């Protein structure tokens, strides 16, 4: 974990909310793949980073009374040695001892505790350990920058041009500012000078040299602050290097020397103790000189050079020059001097480019979102020179062109030939020709200066003029091409005509013409014969299909089909005639045909074509009529299916009601039988039917109504004899009469329903009101059913009374006996 490494747990900030370290690492690997760094090199780079972390965990212990120290051979030493591919003993020796070269001899001296200042002690070994860690990390960083630049330099090698982005650290001012802030702010001063030079100095210098009317814009120049840093021999960097070379020099002596030599500089302010202040372009910063000398020296000792040269890590050998691993001492160049030389190299590269600047403004000093401090933002604008940049851009001339360039690009827009052709006169004439306002441009000795937006107007006029020229050229070249092409085609046609005329026969072969004519006649006769046979076959086929057509098919459909067939035959016949005429016309082209005959044939052909068109129109009309009849037939079939469904529903309802009546009749019979058994009659009832009943049955008229007849309203009148039979005969005859009446009425209703179905099947829906017939039949059935139920209840009551009376008479007869 990060908390186990001393280099990481100093800030006590190990976790950032909302940041996934694993995802960040995967994105880092993807970025390394994009810049084409091999997987092997990536693994070695990660190993070097791990080695730096383990070096920070190496601790030391005192081994004797003279405060000599030695590195502990623990996990940190073993892990660091394994990662940089060297032995653990060599690493311990390099961290615990220091070799001094004296001529050809070398003296090994153990490191001890050394007093740096009062009450402050530090280990020399810890400083050497940290120096080794920083050296490995710095070399790894430089190697990574070189690899990225190699992957991006392909385009520059091909085109000679490139687009570069410089993301520089901003101006820093903390509560405690040390050597790092000193170098960062010095770099920002140099970049601010570059900014001022390009946006203020060079522009205004160019305006003044070219003799245009220009009001100079004042800006804050930081050249005095740069002189404080870079001046020799009494500059900050020079005095720092001088003090770093003295063996007994301290940070306090360095601060005293600065106050002694630089108090007269307006950008320098001496403070108490080891501090001093510098007035930068962004404000005053107070620096603490504690650690300045040691950080400026930052030496890499020869012991570490020998150790790294003997290790097996290829990445470190590739990262650093070979001279550094050759066993020689490094040059005694300080960190400040190196930083200055690298900064000058960067500025030299920037001078070769066309710079574009982006200023980043801090909205507040507490790094909080949604908070805006007006004074802080305004101070940054003033310190960075943004307000002056806006002022000079508003009053400046962003478009600058030499007179030769301007006249060569826009001089052809002038139609006046009396204007002098020198570049200066042409430039002025163009500006006046197109009414460019005097305050929107200025003409210098060598250049034309235009304000924002003016060059766009001239470019639009130039494009319109060029489009007109191109249009004229297009029409001229097109006409010229068409003229040349037409002449070539005419010559080619004359050549072919002459060639055909020379090769054509002088006399037409009459026998060949006659043979072709005979062939046409014979082929026409054969075609007509075949057509007649096909016509006869079609007629026979149509007759057979008409004889076998379905019963429900309408005669109009047959007529439509026949009309279609005859139209098709006429169309074939007309087509044949047209083909024959065209064939004969083709054959007869060898003869000299009179003009009158040609006109007659043309009129006949036109007439036949008209007939064909008329026949096609008739066929289309018949097809539409056929479609309408088909749709009407489908509607009739649908209505017929609906009627059949209703009839089936009526029949089912009648069957259910008949079943209910039969059940009631059976119950009445059972009740009568029970009454007879209770009475215990000795004699057997005569179950034969009386002659009167047979007479009444013969006279019964079911009056079953056929469609078109009248339906009686009262069904009881249809059975008068049955009522008489019920009154004159015994109980058994009454029940039998009801049963026979039920069977008779059932047969009657069944016959009427079947008759209605048969009649409707033979007649169309327009000649018969089917719904009315169904309603009448239903009403008839309901009336009979109601009357029959009443008579059935009356019969049941009478049978009950007769049963009790007969029983009383039998009892009286028994007592009389």
C-alpha angles and dihedrals in degrees: 000000000000092000091065094067121077094211090059105038097056094093093044088224107117103146130044117202113242094017120113108204093194092055091046090053092051090051089050090054091049090051091051089051091051092055088050100246110159122244091241091055091047091054091050091049091053089048091054091051090051090049090054090053092049091048088058090057094055111114132193136220133201111250104184145013093272091068093250112163136208132191116254114245095229136130093288094058094045093047094047092048092049093050095050089041101240135114120276092230092056090050092050091049093050092050097044103041140044125213119216118198113219108178108298092341127080125208121206114213126188118231118247140184109283127196109236097178139331115314091354122103130177136179117250087208092057090052090051091047092052091046090055091049093050092047093053092046093048093049091049091051093050091048091052092051091051092051093050092049091050091055091051100043096077094089092046092052091053102041102021089230133095143175114227131188121208112199103186126185113255131243111292130206118166136165090262113030119188139172093300093058089044091060095041094052091046089056090049090052090054092048091048088054089053089050093050092046095055099039101036116011102042095041095048091043090053092049092051095046093050092052101239124149105265136160108216117239116220119222138172109269116203096194091113091057091050090052088054090058102037107029117118133254096357102041128115094253094044093050090046092054091046093052092045090060094057111093096213097040119123136189089260094054088050091054091048091051092051092053090047097055106025106043090103094060112098091218094055126079123184117220133191120281117350097342131102134175134226125198103223125185088258096047144290119312126191115214128200112218093208106128095005095121097045093046091047092052097042092160125192106216126225090245090065091044091057092044095052093043091055096046122096098234107124094190094065091048091052093045098055132049116265091241090066091060096041094092094258125128117258118248114269093241111144127231092248092053092048091050091050093050092048090049092052090050090053092049090050090056092047091054089061093057138068102247129212117191131215118191120206113207123198110225094203140004096236097060093237125148121244094020123117125187112196097197094050093049093046091049091053091049091052096044094048093047094240093139091053090048091054090049095050093044091052094051097032134090112243094183115068124170132168118245091249092053093045094048093045093052102040105016095094090064089076115093094186110098094189093075116106112258098222113116097244094052092045091051093051092045092052092050092050093043093060096040099246106177115247093235090056096063144025130201116219133186094274107005144045114231119206130185125230115302100012097099090055092059092051091047092053091051090049092052092051092050092049092048090054092050092049090049093054091047091049094054093044094049091045093053092046092050092048091050093051092044093050092050091050092050092049092052092047091051092051090050093051092045093052091047093051093046092052094048098042117102117255096221126041114235104246094194092056091052091049092049092051091049093051090049091052092051094049093046090049092052091050092049092050091049092051091047092052091051091051090048092054092048090052091052092051091048092051093049092052092048091049092052092049098044120128121271094239094052116114123239090229090063091055090049091050091050091048091048090052091050094049091046090051091049092049089049091052090047093049090046090051091050091049091049092047092049092048090048092050090047089053092049095045092055086092090063127071099247119194117247093240092057090049091052091049093051090047092052091048090050091050091049092051091049090052090052091051091052090048092049091050090051090050091050090052091050092049091049090054091050090048090052091051092050091048090053091049091049090052090053091052092049090050092052091048091053089051091053092049090052091052092049092051090051090051092050092051091050091050092050091053093049092048089051089052091052092048090053091052091049092051090051090052091052092051091050091051092050091051091052092050092051091050092052089052094210111195096208124069118243118245106246096184118114118250120243089241089060092051089050090051091047091052091050094048111116114199089201088206103187120229121203109286095027131105121264116218116237099215118048095190091075090062091069110042094141092053090057090050090050091053091052098047103036131063130270094274092054090050092055093045091052091054091050093050091047089053093051091046094051091046091055090047095054092046091053093049092050092049091047091052091051094049094047092049091050091057098043133061122247092248094064098049136050099219096176092055092051092050092051092050093049091049092049091050092052094048093051093049092047091052093049092045092053091051093051091045091056091047091051091050091052093048091049089052092052093045091051093055094045093051091050091053092051091050091050091051091049090051093053091048090055 
